[in-house]
Amino acid sequence: MFRRAFWFTAGAATGVWATNKVHRKIRSLSPESLAAQAANKALEAGGRLRTFAQDVRAGMAEREDQLNDALGRTDTAPELEVPGQRPAIAYNRKDDH
């Protein structure tokens, strides 16, 4: 009698566990969940790319300083406009009138 009750309870618990696991997996594969996961991954990748670009710029500036020191150059070249950057424009709203 106790054996049957034990196995019945074990089977019922296993069935509940499996059902919950399947429902969680189905919810994680819904379009809304997949879109949220993709957006999170894109944000993470953007942050990593931004950090990488900052590291590259810092390394480039350091190497440029090393080369200038090795060549004995002390004068600095005028700042050149970097592609992709907007020029700094002073804008006065009073001039619109």
Backbone as CSV, one residue per row, in Angstrom:
resi,resn,N_x,N_y,N_z,CA_x,CA_y,CA_z,C_x,C_y,C_z
1,MET,0.810,-1.198,0.000,0.000,0.000,0.000,0.851,1.259,0.000
2,PHE,1.892,1.274,0.870,2.749,2.452,0.940,3.614,2.580,-0.308
3,ARG,3.976,1.441,-0.888,4.761,1.478,-2.111,3.974,2.139,-3.230
4,ARG,2.738,1.762,-3.378,1.904,2.344,-4.428,1.708,3.827,-4.201
5,ALA,1.493,4.244,-2.965,1.316,5.672,-2.653,2.604,6.439,-2.962
6,PHE,3.740,5.847,-2.631,5.019,6.488,-2.898,5.209,6.694,-4.394
7,TRP,5.011,5.640,-5.182,5.237,5.735,-6.618,4.202,6.626,-7.284
8,PHE,2.992,6.615,-6.788,1.969,7.511,-7.326,2.383,8.965,-7.091
9,THR,2.840,9.279,-5.888,3.259,10.643,-5.553,4.491,11.034,-6.360
10,ALA,5.440,10.109,-6.495,6.641,10.398,-7.277,6.285,10.668,-8.741
11,GLY,5.359,9.893,-9.296,4.941,10.104,-10.682,4.213,11.427,-10.866
12,ALA,3.341,11.750,-9.912,2.605,13.011,-9.999,3.568,14.198,-9.897
13,ALA,4.533,14.128,-8.989,5.505,15.213,-8.833,6.351,15.367,-10.095
14,THR,6.754,14.250,-10.692,7.526,14.298,-11.932,6.707,14.918,-13.056
15,GLY,5.440,14.581,-13.129,4.561,15.151,-14.155,4.401,16.659,-13.985
16,VAL,4.231,17.114,-12.760,4.099,18.555,-12.493,5.397,19.268,-12.853
17,TRP,6.527,18.687,-12.473,7.829,19.286,-12.771,8.040,19.401,-14.284
18,ALA,7.745,18.321,-15.020,7.933,18.320,-16.472,7.006,19.324,-17.144
19,THR,5.768,19.416,-16.677,4.816,20.360,-17.253,5.300,21.793,-17.050
20,ASN,5.771,22.105,-15.850,6.281,23.457,-15.585,7.496,23.769,-16.449
21,LYS,8.380,22.801,-16.606,9.576,23.011,-17.421,9.196,23.280,-18.879
22,VAL,8.249,22.539,-19.406,7.812,22.735,-20.791,7.155,24.107,-20.953
23,HIS,6.331,24.507,-20.009,5.667,25.813,-20.101,6.679,26.958,-20.030
24,ARG,7.705,26.828,-19.186,8.747,27.860,-19.110,9.499,27.969,-20.432
25,LYS,9.791,26.828,-21.045,10.508,26.833,-22.320,9.649,27.455,-23.418
26,ILE,8.369,27.148,-23.430,7.460,27.719,-24.432,7.395,29.236,-24.270
27,ARG,7.303,29.710,-23.014,7.264,31.156,-22.770,8.560,31.821,-23.203
28,SER,9.700,31.150,-22.999,10.975,31.758,-23.376,11.153,31.814,-24.891
29,LEU,10.392,31.028,-25.633,10.474,31.030,-27.089,9.365,31.844,-27.746
30,SER,8.614,32.590,-26.969,7.564,33.429,-27.548,8.213,34.607,-28.277
31,PRO,7.543,35.195,-29.259,8.122,36.314,-30.012,8.531,37.487,-29.118
32,GLU,7.727,37.809,-28.108,8.055,38.938,-27.235,9.332,38.658,-26.457
33,SER,9.457,37.436,-25.953,10.642,37.073,-25.185,11.887,37.058,-26.072
34,LEU,11.754,36.527,-27.278,12.889,36.504,-28.196,13.308,37.915,-28.581
35,ALA,12.338,38.809,-28.786,12.658,40.200,-29.128,13.383,40.877,-27.972
36,ALA,12.941,40.633,-26.758,13.598,41.228,-25.589,15.015,40.691,-25.444
37,GLN,15.200,39.405,-25.664,16.545,38.825,-25.568,17.461,39.412,-26.642
38,ALA,16.940,39.570,-27.862,17.748,40.136,-28.940,18.124,41.583,-28.634
39,ALA,17.180,42.353,-28.099,17.476,43.746,-27.749,18.546,43.814,-26.666
40,ASN,18.456,42.957,-25.669,19.465,42.944,-24.606,20.841,42.584,-25.150
41,LYS,20.890,41.613,-26.039,22.171,41.219,-26.628,22.752,42.349,-27.476
42,ALA,21.890,43.061,-28.204,22.363,44.180,-29.022,22.928,45.289,-28.144
43,LEU,22.277,45.578,-27.034,22.785,46.601,-26.122,24.124,46.194,-25.526
44,GLU,24.247,44.931,-25.153,25.514,44.441,-24.610,26.627,44.542,-25.657
45,ALA,26.321,44.157,-26.897,27.324,44.218,-27.959,27.724,45.665,-28.235
46,GLY,26.760,46.569,-28.220,27.067,47.986,-28.427,27.978,48.527,-27.343
47,GLY,27.730,48.142,-26.120,28.581,48.576,-25.015,30.000,48.039,-25.142
48,ARG,30.104,46.767,-25.541,31.438,46.187,-25.726,32.179,46.863,-26.874
49,LEU,31.467,47.183,-27.960,32.100,47.863,-29.091,32.552,49.264,-28.704
50,ARG,31.738,49.959,-27.930,32.094,51.303,-27.486,33.357,51.257,-26.620
51,THR,33.412,50.303,-25.712,34.583,50.149,-24.853,35.822,49.815,-25.686
52,PHE,35.653,48.938,-26.665,36.765,48.574,-27.536,37.270,49.788,-28.304
53,ALA,36.345,50.581,-28.849,36.741,51.775,-29.606,37.482,52.770,-28.714
54,GLN,37.043,52.939,-27.487,37.731,53.841,-26.565,39.131,53.326,-26.251
55,ASP,39.270,52.019,-26.075,40.588,51.437,-25.822,41.514,51.630,-27.020
56,VAL,40.971,51.457,-28.220,41.777,51.636,-29.431,42.231,53.080,-29.542
57,ARG,41.322,54.027,-29.305,41.691,55.448,-29.374,42.772,55.793,-28.357
58,ALA,42.634,55.272,-27.147,43.641,55.537,-26.114,44.987,54.943,-26.519
59,GLY,44.973,53.744,-27.060,46.210,53.111,-27.519,46.839,53.868,-28.672
60,MET,46.014,54.369,-29.582,46.530,55.143,-30.711,47.196,56.423,-30.220
61,ALA,46.569,57.106,-29.283,47.136,58.355,-28.756,48.448,58.069,-28.030
62,GLU,48.483,56.985,-27.273,49.710,56.627,-26.558,50.836,56.308,-27.535
63,ARG,50.513,55.533,-28.565,51.531,55.173,-29.554,51.989,56.401,-30.327
64,GLU,51.088,57.298,-30.639,51.466,58.520,-31.337,52.428,59.350,-30.485
65,ASP,52.168,59.428,-29.189,53.073,60.141,-28.286,54.444,59.468,-28.256
66,GLN,54.465,58.134,-28.246,55.734,57.411,-28.251,56.524,57.696,-29.528
67,LEU,55.832,57.691,-30.661,56.500,57.955,-31.935,56.998,59.387,-32.007
68,ASN,56.204,60.325,-31.535,56.639,61.720,-31.534,57.868,61.902,-30.649
69,ASP,57.891,61.239,-29.492,59.058,61.315,-28.619,60.278,60.692,-29.295
70,ALA,60.089,59.560,-29.970,61.202,58.883,-30.631,61.753,59.716,-31.779
71,LEU,60.902,60.465,-32.459,61.336,61.290,-33.581,61.789,62.673,-33.127
72,GLY,61.598,62.977,-31.872,62.006,64.273,-31.353,61.074,65.406,-31.740
73,ARG,59.878,65.071,-32.069,58.902,66.107,-32.449,58.220,66.609,-31.195
74,THR,58.263,67.916,-31.012,57.593,68.501,-29.857,56.411,69.348,-30.265
75,ASP,56.431,69.832,-31.508,55.297,70.640,-31.964,54.112,69.738,-32.247
76,THR,52.970,70.259,-31.990,51.766,69.470,-32.232,51.088,69.986,-33.491
77,ALA,50.600,69.075,-34.258,49.897,69.429,-35.486,48.532,69.985,-35.131
78,PRO,47.980,70.823,-36.003,46.640,71.341,-35.725,45.626,70.207,-35.713
79,GLU,44.619,70.392,-34.907,43.571,69.379,-34.808,42.849,69.253,-36.147
80,LEU,42.791,68.051,-36.650,42.083,67.794,-37.893,40.693,67.287,-37.583
81,GLU,39.814,67.534,-38.508,38.440,67.079,-38.324,38.385,65.572,-38.546
82,VAL,37.829,64.865,-37.599,37.728,63.414,-37.678,36.445,63.065,-38.434
83,PRO,36.535,62.157,-39.413,35.315,61.773,-40.125,34.275,61.215,-39.164
84,GLY,33.051,61.611,-39.370,31.965,61.113,-38.537,31.653,62.002,-37.356
85,GLN,32.464,63.038,-37.137,32.185,63.953,-36.044,31.632,65.254,-36.616
86,ARG,30.716,65.825,-35.906,30.146,67.098,-36.329,31.020,68.230,-35.802
87,PRO,31.171,69.280,-36.597,31.969,70.408,-36.107,31.229,71.119,-34.975
88,ALA,32.015,71.684,-34.074,31.417,72.414,-32.956,30.943,73.772,-33.474
89,ILE,29.656,74.010,-33.412,29.070,75.252,-33.899,28.414,75.953,-32.728
90,ALA,28.781,77.201,-32.549,28.121,77.995,-31.521,26.797,78.470,-32.105
91,TYR,25.728,78.176,-31.447,24.409,78.483,-31.962,23.716,79.405,-30.989
92,ASN,23.271,80.549,-31.493,22.580,81.520,-30.670,21.148,81.630,-31.175
93,ARG,20.200,81.327,-30.358,18.797,81.329,-30.760,18.306,82.735,-31.058
94,LYS,18.972,83.741,-30.508,18.541,85.125,-30.751,18.766,85.519,-32.195
95,ASP,19.696,84.847,-32.892,19.957,85.151,-34.282,18.848,84.690,-35.213
96,ASP,17.924,83.864,-34.724,16.847,83.342,-35.559,15.803,84.411,-35.876
97,HIS,15.730,85.454,-35.082,14.658,86.436,-35.268,15.019,87.494,-36.243
